[in-house]
Amino acid sequence: MAATAEEDRKKQSPSLTQNLNDFLEYTAIPRRREISRTHERIIRRAVNPIVHEIGGFDDRFYVDPIDASGCYVGITHTDEFTFDILVPLPNILTPKILTKKSEFGLTSSYIDSCTCDNPYIDPLPGFGFVVADPNLTFTHDLCSKRDDCVLSTVQESFVTHAYLSPVRVLEVFKELVQQAVDKLEEECWWEREPTVYQVEVEKQGPSVTLTFLLGGETFTISLLPTIKFPGWPESINDWGLTRGSNVWLTQERSSIIRQEFHVFAAQPPEDEDASRLWCVCFYPLEKALAATADEGTFESCRQKTLAAIEAIYEENSEDFHPVSARLIRTIFLHQCVHYPNDEDWLEKRLGRAFVDLFLAIIKSLKQAKCQHVFLTDQNMLGNRAKWDLKPVVHHLKAILNDIIQNPDKTAFLPVPGRIRKMRRTERKGQMR
């Protein structure tokens, strides 16, 4: 009799799959929509007016209006008050004369450092050079003082050549952003947006950071200027094409993200050529690949699995530190490749898939190893050597155990009943 009562109690308990679905429906998705609306408002009212002015000072740095729906990069931790934006510069390599390339040769190109035949150039995966003809482009004051050839074929392809300097491009971009802010302040533009009280401009790493005091809250938006190239860097050009037997990472799926790539002014490793080396921006490619996770599949829970762990991370980022959203997404993509069959990701198995992904994150931390999605020889946890990951491993184990064993009590996975109770308490407090 006691056994029967115990069995009935277990049957009545919600499954982890149900708890995760409720968490996504009642907490994670509404919260994400709320944050997206906030970001859209800030981009429309505060960021776009600034970038609109930049092209007026220097048309090489013209920026298309930023669309909040697909501009996020994810280098920094993204929340309601902090996020970063990809800012492509479509005009920076524009030819002076719009004519057939065959008449003058190439005007600009990206050279992968791993394909350079100069013995003094160390192959550096993910980094390369942007070469341009200063006689045919408007890049003269944006180029590095060093102009020695990194690839012998450059001498044949270009009449004259120079290397676009990431340091110089970032400096000029920052100066133009500051000029735009100063101009809007002189025109009292902010008075027409009375909720914007203060705007500060600062260069931080590869980005220009805008700090707004808006509506009583401080927002930090990092603008990441990039240059877009067609195709892919030569050293990884066959990525995804050799996995023909993988039913998830098909050639069709990989071709979706192989159309173009961006480079930005990330600092290369010490002793490397910082005045000429550009870094490939893999962040949007990784996000685009993750966004296709459920495409062409039947009743898949891949996207829900990632969304659930990302939401838990975003609400508890300090507990996950130094785990980042990008690390979670990278391990998720590896899981998609290692478990390509839809049977492993059925919607009714969401709880199992969630646990498997969480355990994969813990395993990566225990081994201090996480392979880059595209640069397969690069360990993304290699630069975490300064962190003691053992306490993080134990803490994540405790979080996962709490989610599984105590879903009604854990602070990491709120369930609808407790959410409603919390909201009633908040409303009573506001009435008082």
C-alpha positions in Angstrom: 0.0 0.0 0.0 2.8 2.3 0.9 4.6 1.4 -2.3 1.5 2.3 -4.3 1.2 5.7 -2.6 4.8 6.4 -3.3 4.3 5.4 -7.0 1.3 7.7 -7.2 3.3 10.6 -5.7 6.0 10.1 -8.3 3.5 10.0 -11.1 2.1 13.3 -10.0 5.5 15.0 -9.9 6.2 17.0 -13.0 9.0 15.6 -15.2 12.1 17.5 -15.9 10.9 17.9 -19.5 7.7 19.5 -18.3 9.5 21.7 -15.8 11.9 22.9 -18.6 9.0 23.6 -21.0 7.2 25.6 -18.2 10.4 27.5 -17.5 10.8 28.4 -21.1 7.2 29.4 -21.6 6.6 31.3 -18.4 10.1 32.7 -17.6 12.8 32.5 -20.2 11.0 33.4 -23.4 9.0 36.4 -21.9 12.2 37.6 -20.3 14.1 37.4 -23.6 11.3 39.3 -25.4 11.3 42.0 -22.7 15.1 42.4 -23.1 14.9 42.5 -26.9 12.3 45.2 -26.8 14.5 47.2 -24.4 17.5 46.8 -26.7 15.5 47.7 -29.8 14.3 50.9 -28.1 17.9 51.9 -27.2 19.3 51.1 -30.6 16.5 53.1 -32.3 16.6 56.1 -30.0 20.2 56.4 -28.9 22.6 54.3 -31.1 21.3 54.8 -34.6 21.3 58.6 -34.4 25.0 58.4 -33.5 26.1 56.0 -36.3 24.0 57.9 -38.8 26.2 61.0 -38.2 29.5 59.1 -38.8 29.2 58.8 -42.5 28.7 62.6 -42.7 32.2 63.1 -41.2 33.9 60.4 -43.3 31.9 58.4 -45.8 34.4 55.5 -45.7 32.9 54.8 -42.2 29.3 55.0 -43.4 27.2 52.6 -41.3 23.8 51.2 -42.3 21.0 51.6 -39.8 21.4 48.9 -37.2 18.7 46.3 -37.1 18.2 45.1 -33.5 16.9 41.7 -34.7 20.3 40.3 -35.9 23.1 42.6 -34.7 24.3 41.0 -31.5 27.8 39.5 -31.4 28.0 38.0 -27.9 31.6 38.9 -27.0 30.5 40.4 -23.7 27.9 39.0 -21.4 24.6 40.1 -22.8 21.8 41.2 -20.5 19.2 44.0 -20.3 21.8 46.7 -19.7 24.9 45.4 -21.5 25.2 44.1 -25.0 27.4 44.4 -28.1 26.7 45.1 -31.7 28.3 44.1 -35.0 28.9 47.2 -37.1 30.0 46.4 -40.7 31.8 49.1 -42.6 30.7 48.6 -46.2 32.6 51.5 -47.7 36.0 51.2 -46.1 37.5 49.3 -49.1 35.5 51.0 -51.8 37.5 51.5 -55.0 38.2 55.1 -56.2 37.2 54.2 -59.7 34.2 51.9 -60.2 35.5 49.9 -63.2 36.3 46.3 -64.1 38.9 44.8 -61.8 40.8 43.4 -64.8 41.9 46.8 -65.9 43.7 47.6 -62.7 44.0 44.2 -60.9 42.7 43.6 -57.4 41.8 46.6 -55.2 41.6 44.7 -51.9 41.7 41.2 -50.4 42.0 39.2 -47.2 45.1 37.0 -46.8 44.9 34.2 -44.3 48.1 34.2 -42.2 48.2 30.3 -42.3 48.7 30.5 -46.1 51.5 33.1 -46.2 54.7 32.0 -47.8 56.8 34.6 -46.1 59.2 32.7 -43.7 59.0 35.6 -41.2 55.2 35.3 -40.9 54.0 32.9 -38.3 50.8 31.0 -39.2 48.2 32.2 -36.7 44.8 30.5 -37.1 41.9 32.9 -37.1 44.1 35.9 -38.1 45.1 37.4 -41.4 45.9 40.6 -43.3 43.7 43.0 -45.2 45.7 44.1 -48.3 44.6 47.0 -50.5 45.9 49.2 -53.3 46.2 52.7 -51.9 46.2 54.1 -55.4 42.8 52.6 -56.1 41.2 52.8 -52.7 40.7 55.5 -50.1 42.7 53.6 -47.4 45.9 55.7 -47.6 45.7 57.1 -44.0 44.4 53.9 -42.6 47.3 51.6 -43.5 50.2 50.2 -41.5 53.6 51.7 -42.0 54.9 48.2 -42.7 54.3 47.2 -46.3 56.6 44.2 -46.8 54.8 41.4 -48.7 53.4 38.6 -46.6 52.5 36.6 -49.8 54.5 36.6 -53.0 51.4 36.5 -55.2 50.4 39.9 -53.8 53.2 41.4 -56.0 51.5 40.0 -59.1 47.9 40.8 -58.1 48.4 44.4 -57.0 50.0 47.3 -58.8 50.8 48.8 -55.4 49.9 47.4 -52.0 49.5 48.3 -48.4 48.0 46.7 -45.3 45.0 48.1 -43.6 45.8 48.7 -40.0 43.1 47.4 -37.5 44.6 49.8 -34.9 44.2 52.8 -37.1 40.7 51.9 -38.3 39.5 51.4 -34.7 41.1 54.7 -33.7 39.4 56.7 -36.5 36.1 54.9 -35.8 36.3 56.0 -32.1 37.1 59.6 -33.1 34.1 59.7 -35.5 31.8 58.3 -32.8 32.9 60.9 -30.4 32.4 63.6 -33.1 28.9 62.4 -33.7 28.1 62.5 -30.0 29.5 66.0 -29.7 27.5 67.2 -32.7 24.3 65.8 -31.3 25.0 67.4 -28.0 25.7 70.8 -29.7 22.4 70.5 -31.6 20.6 69.7 -28.3 19.4 66.5 -30.0 19.3 64.7 -26.6 16.7 67.3 -25.4 14.3 65.8 -28.0 14.9 62.4 -26.3 14.4 63.6 -22.7 15.2 60.2 -21.2 18.8 60.3 -22.5 20.8 62.3 -20.0 24.4 61.4 -20.7 26.5 59.7 -23.3 30.2 58.7 -22.9 32.5 57.2 -25.5 35.5 54.9 -24.7 37.7 52.5 -26.7 37.7 49.1 -25.0 39.6 46.2 -26.6 38.3 45.8 -30.2 35.2 47.9 -29.7 34.0 51.4 -29.0 31.8 51.5 -26.0 28.9 53.8 -25.5 27.6 54.4 -22.0 24.1 55.9 -21.8 22.3 57.1 -18.7 18.8 56.6 -20.0 15.6 56.5 -18.1 17.4 56.3 -14.8 19.4 53.2 -15.9 22.9 52.9 -17.2 23.3 51.0 -20.4 26.7 49.9 -21.9 26.7 49.2 -25.7 29.9 48.0 -27.4 30.1 48.8 -31.1 32.4 46.3 -32.9 33.5 47.7 -36.3 34.1 45.0 -38.9 35.0 44.4 -42.5 33.0 41.8 -44.5 34.5 39.5 -47.1 32.8 37.0 -49.4 33.5 33.3 -49.0 35.7 31.9 -46.2 39.3 32.2 -45.0 41.5 29.9 -47.1 42.8 27.8 -44.2 39.3 26.6 -43.1 37.7 26.7 -46.5 37.0 22.9 -46.4 35.3 23.0 -42.9 32.1 21.1 -43.0 32.7 19.7 -46.4 34.5 16.6 -45.1 31.6 15.6 -42.8 29.4 14.2 -45.6 28.3 11.2 -43.4 27.1 13.4 -40.6 23.3 13.6 -40.8 23.1 16.9 -38.9 26.2 18.8 -40.2 25.4 18.4 -43.8 27.0 20.3 -46.7 23.7 22.2 -47.1 23.8 23.3 -43.4 27.4 24.3 -43.5 26.9 26.2 -46.8 24.4 28.5 -45.0 27.2 30.1 -43.0 30.0 29.8 -45.6 28.8 32.8 -47.7 30.8 35.5 -45.9 32.9 36.3 -42.9 33.8 39.4 -40.9 37.2 40.5 -39.5 37.7 42.9 -36.6 40.5 44.5 -34.6 41.0 42.0 -31.8 44.5 42.0 -30.4 46.7 39.1 -31.7 48.9 37.2 -29.3 51.9 38.9 -27.8 54.8 39.5 -30.2 52.6 39.2 -33.3 52.1 42.0 -35.8 49.3 44.0 -34.1 49.6 46.8 -36.6 48.4 44.5 -39.5 46.8 41.4 -38.2 43.0 41.3 -38.3 41.0 38.6 -36.4 38.2 36.6 -38.0 34.9 37.2 -36.1 33.5 33.7 -35.6 30.8 34.8 -33.1 28.1 35.5 -35.7 29.0 32.3 -37.6 28.6 30.2 -34.5 25.3 31.9 -33.6 24.0 31.4 -37.2 24.9 27.7 -37.1 23.2 27.3 -33.7 20.1 29.0 -35.1 19.7 26.3 -37.8 19.9 23.5 -35.2 16.3 22.4 -35.7 16.0 23.1 -39.4 15.3 20.0 -41.5 14.5 17.9 -38.4 11.4 16.4 -37.0 10.1 17.3 -33.5 13.5 18.3 -32.4 14.3 19.9 -29.0 17.8 21.1 -29.9 16.8 24.8 -29.8 14.9 24.4 -26.5 17.8 22.6 -24.9 20.2 25.4 -25.7 17.6 28.1 -24.8 17.0 26.6 -21.4 20.7 26.4 -20.4 21.4 29.9 -21.8 18.5 31.3 -19.8 19.7 29.7 -16.6 23.2 31.0 -17.3 21.9 34.6 -18.0 20.0 34.7 -14.8 22.9 33.2 -12.8 26.0 34.3 -14.7 28.0 34.8 -11.5 27.4 31.2 -10.5 28.6 30.0 -13.9 31.7 32.2 -14.0 34.0 31.8 -15.9 31.7 29.8 -18.2 30.4 32.1 -21.0 27.4 32.0 -23.3 29.8 31.4 -26.2 31.3 28.4 -24.4 27.8 26.9 -23.8 26.9 27.5 -27.5 30.2 25.9 -28.7 29.6 22.7 -26.6 26.0 22.6 -27.8 27.2 22.6 -31.4 29.6 19.8 -30.6 26.7 17.9 -29.1 24.7 18.4 -32.3 27.6 16.9 -34.3 28.3 14.0 -31.9 24.6 13.1 -31.6 23.3 13.9 -35.1 20.2 11.7 -35.1 16.9 13.2 -34.4 16.0 10.4 -32.1 18.4 11.8 -29.5 16.6 15.1 -29.6 12.9 14.3 -29.6 10.8 16.9 -27.8 9.7 14.3 -25.2 13.4 13.8 -24.4 14.1 17.5 -23.6 15.0 16.7 -20.0 17.5 14.1 -21.1 19.1 16.3 -23.7 19.3 19.2 -21.1 21.1 16.9 -18.7 23.5 15.6 -21.4 24.4 19.1 -22.4 24.9 20.3 -18.9 27.1 17.2 -18.2 29.1 18.0 -21.4 29.8 21.5 -20.0 31.0 20.0 -16.7 33.2 17.5 -18.6 34.8 20.3 -20.6 35.6 22.2 -17.4 37.0 19.1 -15.7 39.3 18.5 -18.7 39.9 22.2 -19.2 39.3 21.5 -22.9 36.8 22.8 -25.4 37.5 22.6 -29.1 36.8 25.7 -31.2 33.9 25.0 -33.7 35.9 26.1 -36.7 39.6 26.2 -35.6 39.7 22.6 -34.6 43.2 22.8 -33.1 42.3 25.6 -30.8 41.3 25.0 -27.2 38.8 27.7 -26.1 39.6 26.9 -22.4 43.3 27.3 -22.9 43.1 30.9 -21.9 41.2 29.9 -18.7 44.5 28.6 -17.2 44.5 31.4 -14.6 41.1 30.2 -13.3 40.8 27.3 -10.8 38.0 25.4 -12.6 37.6 22.7 -9.9 35.3 24.8 -7.7 33.2 25.8 -10.8 32.8 22.1 -11.7 31.6 21.3 -8.1 29.3 24.3 -8.2 27.7 23.3 -11.6 27.2 19.8 -10.4 25.3 21.1 -7.4 23.2 23.4 -9.7 22.3 20.4 -11.9 21.5 18.2 -9.0 19.3 20.9 -7.5 17.4 21.3 -10.8 16.8 17.6 -11.1 16.1 16.7 -7.5 14.4 19.9 -6.2 12.7 21.6 -9.2 10.1 23.2 -6.9 12.7 24.8 -4.6 15.7 25.6 -6.7 16.5 29.2 -7.5 17.9 28.1 -10.9 14.8 26.8 -12.5 11.7 28.6 -11.4 8.4 26.8 -12.0 5.1 28.5 -12.7 3.5 28.0 -9.3 6.5 29.7 -7.5 6.6 32.4 -10.2 3.0 33.3 -9.6 3.6 33.3 -5.8 6.7 35.6 -6.3 4.7 38.0 -8.5 1.8 38.2 -5.9 4.4 39.0 -3.2 6.0 41.7 -5.4 2.5 43.3 -6.1 1.7 43.3 -2.4 5.1 45.0 -1.7 4.4 47.6 -4.3 0.9 48.3 -2.9 2.4 48.9 0.5 
